Amino acid sequence: MLSIIATILLVLSISYVFYKAVRKHRTEGSIGDIRSYLSSICLFLIAIVNLWAQSFDLLGILSWGITIILLMIGSYCTKYIRKAENG
């Protein structure tokens, strides 16, 4: 039961954050470099990979390895995130 509730909450939170990111992107108007979005993409993929692994009972070395690789790529690409301008 707890697993189902956690899965529903994860899917809802991913959907909400993705909606907010797309909305923010549309208001700014510029796409920018793809490297500036890689951190967010990797964090979304980590959540999706772990949700998939939990759903199909595949929590093993493969899901851990994919998670660690995505985390390293995401942390490396944080240097390409645009800095906020103080208005």
PyMOL Python script that loads the backbone (N, CA, C, O; Angstrom):
from pymol import cmd

cmd.read_pdbstr("""\
ATOM      1  N   MET A   1       0.814  -1.188   0.000  1.00  0.00           N
ATOM      2  CA  MET A   1       0.000   0.000   0.000  1.00  0.00           C
ATOM      3  C   MET A   1       0.861   1.256   0.000  1.00  0.00           C
ATOM      4  O   MET A   1       0.585   2.208  -0.729  1.00  0.00           O
ATOM      5  N   LEU A   2       1.900   1.250   0.819  1.00  0.00           N
ATOM      6  CA  LEU A   2       2.794   2.404   0.897  1.00  0.00           C
ATOM      7  C   LEU A   2       3.529   2.617  -0.418  1.00  0.00           C
ATOM      8  O   LEU A   2       3.794   3.754  -0.806  1.00  0.00           O
ATOM      9  N   SER A   3       3.856   1.540  -1.095  1.00  0.00           N
ATOM     10  CA  SER A   3       4.538   1.624  -2.385  1.00  0.00           C
ATOM     11  C   SER A   3       3.653   2.290  -3.434  1.00  0.00           C
ATOM     12  O   SER A   3       4.140   3.076  -4.246  1.00  0.00           O
ATOM     13  N   ILE A   4       2.380   1.986  -3.424  1.00  0.00           N
ATOM     14  CA  ILE A   4       1.449   2.578  -4.383  1.00  0.00           C
ATOM     15  C   ILE A   4       1.284   4.067  -4.125  1.00  0.00           C
ATOM     16  O   ILE A   4       1.262   4.863  -5.064  1.00  0.00           O
ATOM     17  N   ILE A   5       1.170   4.448  -2.863  1.00  0.00           N
ATOM     18  CA  ILE A   5       1.045   5.863  -2.511  1.00  0.00           C
ATOM     19  C   ILE A   5       2.300   6.625  -2.892  1.00  0.00           C
ATOM     20  O   ILE A   5       2.214   7.735  -3.418  1.00  0.00           O
ATOM     21  N   ALA A   6       3.474   6.043  -2.634  1.00  0.00           N
ATOM     22  CA  ALA A   6       4.728   6.691  -2.995  1.00  0.00           C
ATOM     23  C   ALA A   6       4.857   6.853  -4.504  1.00  0.00           C
ATOM     24  O   ALA A   6       5.355   7.874  -4.978  1.00  0.00           O
ATOM     25  N   THR A   7       4.415   5.860  -5.257  1.00  0.00           N
ATOM     26  CA  THR A   7       4.456   5.931  -6.716  1.00  0.00           C
ATOM     27  C   THR A   7       3.543   7.028  -7.239  1.00  0.00           C
ATOM     28  O   THR A   7       3.928   7.786  -8.129  1.00  0.00           O
ATOM     29  N   ILE A   8       2.348   7.118  -6.696  1.00  0.00           N
ATOM     30  CA  ILE A   8       1.413   8.161  -7.126  1.00  0.00           C
ATOM     31  C   ILE A   8       1.957   9.545  -6.796  1.00  0.00           C
ATOM     32  O   ILE A   8       1.877  10.453  -7.623  1.00  0.00           O
ATOM     33  N   LEU A   9       2.506   9.716  -5.607  1.00  0.00           N
ATOM     34  CA  LEU A   9       3.079  11.005  -5.232  1.00  0.00           C
ATOM     35  C   LEU A   9       4.275  11.374  -6.116  1.00  0.00           C
ATOM     36  O   LEU A   9       4.449  12.540  -6.471  1.00  0.00           O
ATOM     37  N   LEU A  10       5.082  10.403  -6.464  1.00  0.00           N
ATOM     38  CA  LEU A  10       6.232  10.665  -7.323  1.00  0.00           C
ATOM     39  C   LEU A  10       5.795  11.084  -8.718  1.00  0.00           C
ATOM     40  O   LEU A  10       6.342  12.031  -9.282  1.00  0.00           O
ATOM     41  N   VAL A  11       4.823  10.394  -9.272  1.00  0.00           N
ATOM     42  CA  VAL A  11       4.327  10.740 -10.614  1.00  0.00           C
ATOM     43  C   VAL A  11       3.695  12.128 -10.599  1.00  0.00           C
ATOM     44  O   VAL A  11       3.913  12.912 -11.524  1.00  0.00           O
ATOM     45  N   LEU A  12       2.922  12.443  -9.574  1.00  0.00           N
ATOM     46  CA  LEU A  12       2.310  13.772  -9.478  1.00  0.00           C
ATOM     47  C   LEU A  12       3.356  14.868  -9.320  1.00  0.00           C
ATOM     48  O   LEU A  12       3.240  15.926  -9.940  1.00  0.00           O
ATOM     49  N   SER A  13       4.370  14.631  -8.502  1.00  0.00           N
ATOM     50  CA  SER A  13       5.388  15.658  -8.304  1.00  0.00           C
ATOM     51  C   SER A  13       6.243  15.847  -9.556  1.00  0.00           C
ATOM     52  O   SER A  13       6.615  16.976  -9.874  1.00  0.00           O
ATOM     53  N   ILE A  14       6.561  14.778 -10.269  1.00  0.00           N
ATOM     54  CA  ILE A  14       7.315  14.910 -11.515  1.00  0.00           C
ATOM     55  C   ILE A  14       6.497  15.683 -12.542  1.00  0.00           C
ATOM     56  O   ILE A  14       7.034  16.534 -13.251  1.00  0.00           O
ATOM     57  N   SER A  15       5.215  15.395 -12.625  1.00  0.00           N
ATOM     58  CA  SER A  15       4.351  16.104 -13.571  1.00  0.00           C
ATOM     59  C   SER A  15       4.269  17.582 -13.241  1.00  0.00           C
ATOM     60  O   SER A  15       4.332  18.424 -14.137  1.00  0.00           O
ATOM     61  N   TYR A  16       4.130  17.905 -11.964  1.00  0.00           N
ATOM     62  CA  TYR A  16       4.040  19.302 -11.544  1.00  0.00           C
ATOM     63  C   TYR A  16       5.328  20.064 -11.837  1.00  0.00           C
ATOM     64  O   TYR A  16       5.290  21.172 -12.371  1.00  0.00           O
ATOM     65  N   VAL A  17       6.452  19.477 -11.491  1.00  0.00           N
ATOM     66  CA  VAL A  17       7.734  20.148 -11.716  1.00  0.00           C
ATOM     67  C   VAL A  17       8.006  20.305 -13.209  1.00  0.00           C
ATOM     68  O   VAL A  17       8.515  21.340 -13.640  1.00  0.00           O
ATOM     69  N   PHE A  18       7.676  19.298 -13.992  1.00  0.00           N
ATOM     70  CA  PHE A  18       7.866  19.400 -15.434  1.00  0.00           C
ATOM     71  C   PHE A  18       6.977  20.495 -16.018  1.00  0.00           C
ATOM     72  O   PHE A  18       7.416  21.247 -16.888  1.00  0.00           O
ATOM     73  N   TYR A  19       5.730  20.591 -15.549  1.00  0.00           N
ATOM     74  CA  TYR A  19       4.827  21.646 -15.995  1.00  0.00           C
ATOM     75  C   TYR A  19       5.390  23.022 -15.656  1.00  0.00           C
ATOM     76  O   TYR A  19       5.361  23.924 -16.493  1.00  0.00           O
ATOM     77  N   LYS A  20       5.902  23.193 -14.438  1.00  0.00           N
ATOM     78  CA  LYS A  20       6.472  24.483 -14.038  1.00  0.00           C
ATOM     79  C   LYS A  20       7.710  24.821 -14.859  1.00  0.00           C
ATOM     80  O   LYS A  20       7.923  25.985 -15.198  1.00  0.00           O
ATOM     81  N   ALA A  21       8.528  23.827 -15.184  1.00  0.00           N
ATOM     82  CA  ALA A  21       9.730  24.075 -15.981  1.00  0.00           C
ATOM     83  C   ALA A  21       9.369  24.510 -17.396  1.00  0.00           C
ATOM     84  O   ALA A  21       9.984  25.428 -17.940  1.00  0.00           O
ATOM     85  N   VAL A  22       8.383  23.861 -17.989  1.00  0.00           N
ATOM     86  CA  VAL A  22       7.951  24.232 -19.338  1.00  0.00           C
ATOM     87  C   VAL A  22       7.332  25.615 -19.331  1.00  0.00           C
ATOM     88  O   VAL A  22       7.564  26.406 -20.245  1.00  0.00           O
ATOM     89  N   ARG A  23       6.555  25.910 -18.318  1.00  0.00           N
ATOM     90  CA  ARG A  23       5.933  27.235 -18.202  1.00  0.00           C
ATOM     91  C   ARG A  23       6.978  28.330 -18.044  1.00  0.00           C
ATOM     92  O   ARG A  23       6.860  29.394 -18.651  1.00  0.00           O
ATOM     93  N   LYS A  24       7.995  28.076 -17.236  1.00  0.00           N
ATOM     94  CA  LYS A  24       9.071  29.052 -17.057  1.00  0.00           C
ATOM     95  C   LYS A  24       9.835  29.233 -18.360  1.00  0.00           C
ATOM     96  O   LYS A  24      10.218  30.348 -18.713  1.00  0.00           O
ATOM     97  N   HIS A  25      10.054  28.139 -19.070  1.00  0.00           N
ATOM     98  CA  HIS A  25      10.762  28.206 -20.344  1.00  0.00           C
ATOM     99  C   HIS A  25       9.992  29.051 -21.353  1.00  0.00           C
ATOM    100  O   HIS A  25      10.594  29.816 -22.106  1.00  0.00           O
ATOM    101  N   ARG A  26       8.689  28.921 -21.375  1.00  0.00           N
ATOM    102  CA  ARG A  26       7.869  29.683 -22.320  1.00  0.00           C
ATOM    103  C   ARG A  26       7.846  31.166 -21.982  1.00  0.00           C
ATOM    104  O   ARG A  26       7.781  31.998 -22.887  1.00  0.00           O
ATOM    105  N   THR A  27       7.898  31.518 -20.694  1.00  0.00           N
ATOM    106  CA  THR A  27       7.878  32.930 -20.329  1.00  0.00           C
ATOM    107  C   THR A  27       9.215  33.603 -20.615  1.00  0.00           C
ATOM    108  O   THR A  27       9.253  34.787 -20.948  1.00  0.00           O
ATOM    109  N   GLU A  28      10.307  32.864 -20.488  1.00  0.00           N
ATOM    110  CA  GLU A  28      11.615  33.449 -20.781  1.00  0.00           C
ATOM    111  C   GLU A  28      11.830  33.606 -22.277  1.00  0.00           C
ATOM    112  O   GLU A  28      12.483  34.557 -22.705  1.00  0.00           O
ATOM    113  N   GLY A  29      11.306  32.713 -23.066  1.00  0.00           N
ATOM    114  CA  GLY A  29      11.345  32.842 -24.509  1.00  0.00           C
ATOM    115  C   GLY A  29      12.583  32.304 -25.196  1.00  0.00           C
ATOM    116  O   GLY A  29      12.552  32.124 -26.414  1.00  0.00           O
ATOM    117  N   SER A  30      13.650  32.043 -24.506  1.00  0.00           N
ATOM    118  CA  SER A  30      14.853  31.540 -25.168  1.00  0.00           C
ATOM    119  C   SER A  30      15.142  30.124 -24.701  1.00  0.00           C
ATOM    120  O   SER A  30      14.993  29.791 -23.525  1.00  0.00           O
ATOM    121  N   ILE A  31      15.554  29.311 -25.642  1.00  0.00           N
ATOM    122  CA  ILE A  31      15.853  27.921 -25.314  1.00  0.00           C
ATOM    123  C   ILE A  31      17.202  27.810 -24.629  1.00  0.00           C
ATOM    124  O   ILE A  31      17.341  27.082 -23.646  1.00  0.00           O
ATOM    125  N   GLY A  32      18.192  28.521 -25.133  1.00  0.00           N
ATOM    126  CA  GLY A  32      19.517  28.436 -24.558  1.00  0.00           C
ATOM    127  C   GLY A  32      20.222  27.173 -25.000  1.00  0.00           C
ATOM    128  O   GLY A  32      19.775  26.491 -25.922  1.00  0.00           O
ATOM    129  N   ASP A  33      21.305  26.870 -24.353  1.00  0.00           N
ATOM    130  CA  ASP A  33      22.096  25.698 -24.680  1.00  0.00           C
ATOM    131  C   ASP A  33      21.498  24.466 -23.997  1.00  0.00           C
ATOM    132  O   ASP A  33      20.980  24.562 -22.884  1.00  0.00           O
ATOM    133  N   ILE A  34      21.569  23.324 -24.656  1.00  0.00           N
ATOM    134  CA  ILE A  34      21.007  22.088 -24.108  1.00  0.00           C
ATOM    135  C   ILE A  34      21.746  21.675 -22.834  1.00  0.00           C
ATOM    136  O   ILE A  34      21.174  21.004 -21.975  1.00  0.00           O
ATOM    137  N   ARG A  35      22.998  22.069 -22.710  1.00  0.00           N
ATOM    138  CA  ARG A  35      23.760  21.690 -21.519  1.00  0.00           C
ATOM    139  C   ARG A  35      23.198  22.322 -20.252  1.00  0.00           C
ATOM    140  O   ARG A  35      23.366  21.783 -19.158  1.00  0.00           O
ATOM    141  N   SER A  36      22.526  23.474 -20.398  1.00  0.00           N
ATOM    142  CA  SER A  36      21.951  24.110 -19.211  1.00  0.00           C
ATOM    143  C   SER A  36      20.736  23.339 -18.693  1.00  0.00           C
ATOM    144  O   SER A  36      20.347  23.513 -17.538  1.00  0.00           O
ATOM    145  N   TYR A  37      20.139  22.499 -19.520  1.00  0.00           N
ATOM    146  CA  TYR A  37      18.976  21.714 -19.108  1.00  0.00           C
ATOM    147  C   TYR A  37      19.334  20.285 -18.722  1.00  0.00           C
ATOM    148  O   TYR A  37      18.469  19.549 -18.247  1.00  0.00           O
ATOM    149  N   LEU A  38      20.579  19.874 -18.910  1.00  0.00           N
ATOM    150  CA  LEU A  38      20.949  18.484 -18.639  1.00  0.00           C
ATOM    151  C   LEU A  38      20.815  18.098 -17.171  1.00  0.00           C
ATOM    152  O   LEU A  38      20.487  16.951 -16.869  1.00  0.00           O
ATOM    153  N   SER A  39      21.060  19.028 -16.255  1.00  0.00           N
ATOM    154  CA  SER A  39      20.917  18.702 -14.829  1.00  0.00           C
ATOM    155  C   SER A  39      19.482  18.329 -14.505  1.00  0.00           C
ATOM    156  O   SER A  39      19.229  17.328 -13.835  1.00  0.00           O
ATOM    157  N   SER A  40      18.547  19.134 -14.978  1.00  0.00           N
ATOM    158  CA  SER A  40      17.135  18.839 -14.722  1.00  0.00           C
ATOM    159  C   SER A  40      16.707  17.548 -15.404  1.00  0.00           C
ATOM    160  O   SER A  40      15.978  16.746 -14.821  1.00  0.00           O
ATOM    161  N   ILE A  41      17.156  17.349 -16.626  1.00  0.00           N
ATOM    162  CA  ILE A  41      16.801  16.136 -17.359  1.00  0.00           C
ATOM    163  C   ILE A  41      17.332  14.903 -16.631  1.00  0.00           C
ATOM    164  O   ILE A  41      16.625  13.903 -16.512  1.00  0.00           O
ATOM    165  N   CYS A  42      18.561  14.965 -16.148  1.00  0.00           N
ATOM    166  CA  CYS A  42      19.145  13.820 -15.444  1.00  0.00           C
ATOM    167  C   CYS A  42      18.405  13.533 -14.140  1.00  0.00           C
ATOM    168  O   CYS A  42      18.205  12.370 -13.788  1.00  0.00           O
ATOM    169  N   LEU A  43      17.996  14.577 -13.421  1.00  0.00           N
ATOM    170  CA  LEU A  43      17.264  14.352 -12.179  1.00  0.00           C
ATOM    171  C   LEU A  43      15.876  13.763 -12.458  1.00  0.00           C
ATOM    172  O   LEU A  43      15.407  12.913 -11.701  1.00  0.00           O
ATOM    173  N   PHE A  44      15.219  14.200 -13.529  1.00  0.00           N
ATOM    174  CA  PHE A  44      13.953  13.583 -13.920  1.00  0.00           C
ATOM    175  C   PHE A  44      14.166  12.117 -14.271  1.00  0.00           C
ATOM    176  O   PHE A  44      13.374  11.263 -13.873  1.00  0.00           O
ATOM    177  N   LEU A  45      15.226  11.819 -15.009  1.00  0.00           N
ATOM    178  CA  LEU A  45      15.499  10.439 -15.400  1.00  0.00           C
ATOM    179  C   LEU A  45      15.829   9.555 -14.201  1.00  0.00           C
ATOM    180  O   LEU A  45      15.478   8.376 -14.189  1.00  0.00           O
ATOM    181  N   ILE A  46      16.499  10.111 -13.194  1.00  0.00           N
ATOM    182  CA  ILE A  46      16.781   9.341 -11.980  1.00  0.00           C
ATOM    183  C   ILE A  46      15.476   8.923 -11.317  1.00  0.00           C
ATOM    184  O   ILE A  46      15.320   7.772 -10.910  1.00  0.00           O
ATOM    185  N   ALA A  47      14.540   9.861 -11.210  1.00  0.00           N
ATOM    186  CA  ALA A  47      13.256   9.534 -10.595  1.00  0.00           C
ATOM    187  C   ALA A  47      12.512   8.488 -11.410  1.00  0.00           C
ATOM    188  O   ALA A  47      11.911   7.575 -10.845  1.00  0.00           O
ATOM    189  N   ILE A  48      12.546   8.610 -12.727  1.00  0.00           N
ATOM    190  CA  ILE A  48      11.827   7.665 -13.583  1.00  0.00           C
ATOM    191  C   ILE A  48      12.475   6.287 -13.539  1.00  0.00           C
ATOM    192  O   ILE A  48      11.773   5.277 -13.478  1.00  0.00           O
ATOM    193  N   VAL A  49      13.805   6.231 -13.569  1.00  0.00           N
ATOM    194  CA  VAL A  49      14.509   4.940 -13.501  1.00  0.00           C
ATOM    195  C   VAL A  49      14.221   4.239 -12.185  1.00  0.00           C
ATOM    196  O   VAL A  49      13.966   3.035 -12.169  1.00  0.00           O
ATOM    197  N   ASN A  50      14.257   4.976 -11.080  1.00  0.00           N
ATOM    198  CA  ASN A  50      14.004   4.342  -9.788  1.00  0.00           C
ATOM    199  C   ASN A  50      12.540   3.940  -9.627  1.00  0.00           C
ATOM    200  O   ASN A  50      12.243   2.932  -8.986  1.00  0.00           O
ATOM    201  N   LEU A  51      11.632   4.712 -10.198  1.00  0.00           N
ATOM    202  CA  LEU A  51      10.221   4.319 -10.180  1.00  0.00           C
ATOM    203  C   LEU A  51      10.016   3.045 -10.989  1.00  0.00           C
ATOM    204  O   LEU A  51       9.300   2.142 -10.556  1.00  0.00           O
ATOM    205  N   TRP A  52      10.630   2.971 -12.144  1.00  0.00           N
ATOM    206  CA  TRP A  52      10.540   1.789 -12.989  1.00  0.00           C
ATOM    207  C   TRP A  52      11.148   0.571 -12.288  1.00  0.00           C
ATOM    208  O   TRP A  52      10.580  -0.521 -12.313  1.00  0.00           O
ATOM    209  N   ALA A  53      12.315   0.778 -11.660  1.00  0.00           N
ATOM    210  CA  ALA A  53      12.981  -0.340 -10.981  1.00  0.00           C
ATOM    211  C   ALA A  53      12.162  -0.837  -9.796  1.00  0.00           C
ATOM    212  O   ALA A  53      12.107  -2.038  -9.533  1.00  0.00           O
ATOM    213  N   GLN A  54      11.527   0.087  -9.085  1.00  0.00           N
ATOM    214  CA  GLN A  54      10.703  -0.334  -7.949  1.00  0.00           C
ATOM    215  C   GLN A  54       9.441  -1.049  -8.418  1.00  0.00           C
ATOM    216  O   GLN A  54       9.010  -2.028  -7.808  1.00  0.00           O
ATOM    217  N   SER A  55       8.858  -0.561  -9.492  1.00  0.00           N
ATOM    218  CA  SER A  55       7.613  -1.153  -9.979  1.00  0.00           C
ATOM    219  C   SER A  55       7.804  -2.578 -10.469  1.00  0.00           C
ATOM    220  O   SER A  55       6.941  -3.430 -10.261  1.00  0.00           O
ATOM    221  N   PHE A  56       8.928  -2.840 -11.117  1.00  0.00           N
ATOM    222  CA  PHE A  56       9.173  -4.167 -11.664  1.00  0.00           C
ATOM    223  C   PHE A  56      10.116  -5.000 -10.800  1.00  0.00           C
ATOM    224  O   PHE A  56      10.612  -6.039 -11.236  1.00  0.00           O
ATOM    225  N   ASP A  57      10.359  -4.542  -9.585  1.00  0.00           N
ATOM    226  CA  ASP A  57      11.200  -5.250  -8.618  1.00  0.00           C
ATOM    227  C   ASP A  57      12.583  -5.543  -9.197  1.00  0.00           C
ATOM    228  O   ASP A  57      13.081  -6.667  -9.123  1.00  0.00           O
ATOM    229  N   LEU A  58      13.186  -4.512  -9.771  1.00  0.00           N
ATOM    230  CA  LEU A  58      14.513  -4.640 -10.372  1.00  0.00           C
ATOM    231  C   LEU A  58      15.548  -3.774  -9.656  1.00  0.00           C
ATOM    232  O   LEU A  58      16.448  -3.220 -10.287  1.00  0.00           O
ATOM    233  N   LEU A  59      15.416  -3.665  -8.359  1.00  0.00           N
ATOM    234  CA  LEU A  59      16.366  -2.860  -7.599  1.00  0.00           C
ATOM    235  C   LEU A  59      17.664  -3.645  -7.454  1.00  0.00           C
ATOM    236  O   LEU A  59      17.813  -4.452  -6.536  1.00  0.00           O
ATOM    237  N   GLY A  60      18.582  -3.405  -8.349  1.00  0.00           N
ATOM    238  CA  GLY A  60      19.833  -4.133  -8.351  1.00  0.00           C
ATOM    239  C   GLY A  60      20.962  -3.244  -8.812  1.00  0.00           C
ATOM    240  O   GLY A  60      20.851  -2.019  -8.812  1.00  0.00           O
ATOM    241  N   ILE A  61      22.045  -3.874  -9.202  1.00  0.00           N
ATOM    242  CA  ILE A  61      23.240  -3.150  -9.570  1.00  0.00           C
ATOM    243  C   ILE A  61      23.027  -2.302 -10.817  1.00  0.00           C
ATOM    244  O   ILE A  61      23.640  -1.243 -10.952  1.00  0.00           O
ATOM    245  N   LEU A  62      22.170  -2.747 -11.731  1.00  0.00           N
ATOM    246  CA  LEU A  62      21.919  -1.991 -12.950  1.00  0.00           C
ATOM    247  C   LEU A  62      21.210  -0.673 -12.650  1.00  0.00           C
ATOM    248  O   LEU A  62      21.605   0.368 -13.174  1.00  0.00           O
ATOM    249  N   SER A  63      20.182  -0.698 -11.826  1.00  0.00           N
ATOM    250  CA  SER A  63      19.474   0.541 -11.502  1.00  0.00           C
ATOM    251  C   SER A  63      20.358   1.472 -10.670  1.00  0.00           C
ATOM    252  O   SER A  63      20.302   2.690 -10.839  1.00  0.00           O
ATOM    253  N   TRP A  64      21.171   0.912  -9.775  1.00  0.00           N
ATOM    254  CA  TRP A  64      22.113   1.729  -9.010  1.00  0.00           C
ATOM    255  C   TRP A  64      23.148   2.357  -9.932  1.00  0.00           C
ATOM    256  O   TRP A  64      23.487   3.531  -9.784  1.00  0.00           O
ATOM    257  N   GLY A  65      23.642   1.587 -10.870  1.00  0.00           N
ATOM    258  CA  GLY A  65      24.646   2.109 -11.800  1.00  0.00           C
ATOM    259  C   GLY A  65      24.103   3.222 -12.668  1.00  0.00           C
ATOM    260  O   GLY A  65      24.763   4.242 -12.865  1.00  0.00           O
ATOM    261  N   ILE A  66      22.892   3.030 -13.194  1.00  0.00           N
ATOM    262  CA  ILE A  66      22.276   4.078 -14.009  1.00  0.00           C
ATOM    263  C   ILE A  66      22.040   5.333 -13.183  1.00  0.00           C
ATOM    264  O   ILE A  66      22.255   6.447 -13.662  1.00  0.00           O
ATOM    265  N   THR A  67      21.595   5.155 -11.939  1.00  0.00           N
ATOM    266  CA  THR A  67      21.352   6.294 -11.060  1.00  0.00           C
ATOM    267  C   THR A  67      22.638   7.060 -10.785  1.00  0.00           C
ATOM    268  O   THR A  67      22.640   8.290 -10.827  1.00  0.00           O
ATOM    269  N   ILE A  68      23.715   6.369 -10.508  1.00  0.00           N
ATOM    270  CA  ILE A  68      24.983   7.037 -10.206  1.00  0.00           C
ATOM    271  C   ILE A  68      25.532   7.746 -11.443  1.00  0.00           C
ATOM    272  O   ILE A  68      26.053   8.857 -11.336  1.00  0.00           O
ATOM    273  N   ILE A  69      25.422   7.122 -12.604  1.00  0.00           N
ATOM    274  CA  ILE A  69      25.892   7.765 -13.842  1.00  0.00           C
ATOM    275  C   ILE A  69      25.089   9.029 -14.125  1.00  0.00           C
ATOM    276  O   ILE A  69      25.665  10.065 -14.454  1.00  0.00           O
ATOM    277  N   LEU A  70      23.758   8.956 -14.000  1.00  0.00           N
ATOM    278  CA  LEU A  70      22.926  10.131 -14.230  1.00  0.00           C
ATOM    279  C   LEU A  70      23.207  11.229 -13.207  1.00  0.00           C
ATOM    280  O   LEU A  70      23.178  12.413 -13.544  1.00  0.00           O
ATOM    281  N   LEU A  71      23.477  10.846 -11.968  1.00  0.00           N
ATOM    282  CA  LEU A  71      23.800  11.827 -10.937  1.00  0.00           C
ATOM    283  C   LEU A  71      25.124  12.525 -11.231  1.00  0.00           C
ATOM    284  O   LEU A  71      25.249  13.732 -11.024  1.00  0.00           O
ATOM    285  N   MET A  72      26.105  11.778 -11.707  1.00  0.00           N
ATOM    286  CA  MET A  72      27.392  12.393 -12.050  1.00  0.00           C
ATOM    287  C   MET A  72      27.262  13.318 -13.258  1.00  0.00           C
ATOM    288  O   MET A  72      27.857  14.396 -13.271  1.00  0.00           O
ATOM    289  N   ILE A  73      26.500  12.917 -14.265  1.00  0.00           N
ATOM    290  CA  ILE A  73      26.293  13.777 -15.429  1.00  0.00           C
ATOM    291  C   ILE A  73      25.549  15.046 -15.020  1.00  0.00           C
ATOM    292  O   ILE A  73      25.910  16.147 -15.436  1.00  0.00           O
ATOM    293  N   GLY A  74      24.516  14.887 -14.208  1.00  0.00           N
ATOM    294  CA  GLY A  74      23.747  16.040 -13.747  1.00  0.00           C
ATOM    295  C   GLY A  74      24.561  16.998 -12.907  1.00  0.00           C
ATOM    296  O   GLY A  74      24.422  18.214 -13.041  1.00  0.00           O
ATOM    297  N   SER A  75      25.409  16.469 -12.043  1.00  0.00           N
ATOM    298  CA  SER A  75      26.228  17.357 -11.214  1.00  0.00           C
ATOM    299  C   SER A  75      27.319  18.040 -12.033  1.00  0.00           C
ATOM    300  O   SER A  75      27.693  19.173 -11.734  1.00  0.00           O
ATOM    301  N   TYR A  76      27.828  17.373 -13.050  1.00  0.00           N
ATOM    302  CA  TYR A  76      28.831  17.998 -13.915  1.00  0.00           C
ATOM    303  C   TYR A  76      28.227  19.153 -14.709  1.00  0.00           C
ATOM    304  O   TYR A  76      28.879  20.176 -14.918  1.00  0.00           O
ATOM    305  N   CYS A  77      27.000  18.990 -15.143  1.00  0.00           N
ATOM    306  CA  CYS A  77      26.373  20.000 -16.003  1.00  0.00           C
ATOM    307  C   CYS A  77      25.786  21.174 -15.236  1.00  0.00           C
ATOM    308  O   CYS A  77      25.235  22.086 -15.852  1.00  0.00           O
ATOM    309  N   THR A  78      25.885  21.181 -13.918  1.00  0.00           N
ATOM    310  CA  THR A  78      25.378  22.336 -13.170  1.00  0.00           C
ATOM    311  C   THR A  78      26.188  23.591 -13.447  1.00  0.00           C
ATOM    312  O   THR A  78      25.693  24.695 -13.217  1.00  0.00           O
ATOM    313  N   LYS A  79      27.400  23.462 -13.928  1.00  0.00           N
ATOM    314  CA  LYS A  79      28.195  24.658 -14.219  1.00  0.00           C
ATOM    315  C   LYS A  79      27.680  25.403 -15.454  1.00  0.00           C
ATOM    316  O   LYS A  79      28.077  26.544 -15.692  1.00  0.00           O
ATOM    317  N   TYR A  80      26.814  24.782 -16.231  1.00  0.00           N
ATOM    318  CA  TYR A  80      26.265  25.427 -17.414  1.00  0.00           C
ATOM    319  C   TYR A  80      24.923  26.104 -17.177  1.00  0.00           C
ATOM    320  O   TYR A  80      24.364  26.714 -18.088  1.00  0.00           O
ATOM    321  N   ILE A  81      24.398  25.998 -15.943  1.00  0.00           N
ATOM    322  CA  ILE A  81      23.122  26.641 -15.624  1.00  0.00           C
ATOM    323  C   ILE A  81      23.334  28.148 -15.589  1.00  0.00           C
ATOM    324  O   ILE A  81      24.305  28.646 -15.020  1.00  0.00           O
ATOM    325  N   ARG A  82      22.394  28.865 -16.216  1.00  0.00           N
ATOM    326  CA  ARG A  82      22.495  30.317 -16.249  1.00  0.00           C
ATOM    327  C   ARG A  82      22.306  30.888 -14.863  1.00  0.00           C
ATOM    328  O   ARG A  82      21.478  30.404 -14.091  1.00  0.00           O
ATOM    329  N   LYS A  83      23.072  31.914 -14.547  1.00  0.00           N
ATOM    330  CA  LYS A  83      22.943  32.577 -13.256  1.00  0.00           C
ATOM    331  C   LYS A  83      21.773  33.549 -13.314  1.00  0.00           C
ATOM    332  O   LYS A  83      21.518  34.179 -14.341  1.00  0.00           O
ATOM    333  N   ALA A  84      21.072  33.658 -12.197  1.00  0.00           N
ATOM    334  CA  ALA A  84      19.932  34.565 -12.129  1.00  0.00           C
ATOM    335  C   ALA A  84      20.418  36.013 -12.069  1.00  0.00           C
ATOM    336  O   ALA A  84      21.381  36.338 -11.374  1.00  0.00           O
ATOM    337  N   GLU A  85      19.736  36.855 -12.804  1.00  0.00           N
ATOM    338  CA  GLU A  85      20.086  38.266 -12.800  1.00  0.00           C
ATOM    339  C   GLU A  85      19.331  38.978 -11.671  1.00  0.00           C
ATOM    340  O   GLU A  85      18.136  38.757 -11.473  1.00  0.00           O
ATOM    341  N   ASN A  86      20.039  39.826 -10.945  1.00  0.00           N
ATOM    342  CA  ASN A  86      19.399  40.597  -9.883  1.00  0.00           C
ATOM    343  C   ASN A  86      18.784  41.835 -10.506  1.00  0.00           C
ATOM    344  O   ASN A  86      19.490  42.678 -11.059  1.00  0.00           O
ATOM    345  N   GLY A  87      17.465  41.944 -10.417  1.00  0.00           N
ATOM    346  CA  GLY A  87      16.738  43.037 -11.049  1.00  0.00           C
ATOM    347  C   GLY A  87      16.601  44.167 -10.155  1.00  0.00           C
ATOM    348  O   GLY A  87      16.011  45.182 -10.528  1.00  0.00           O
TER     349      GLY A  87
END
""", "prot")
cmd.dss("prot")
cmd.show_as("cartoon", "prot")
cmd.util.cbc("prot")
cmd.orient("prot")
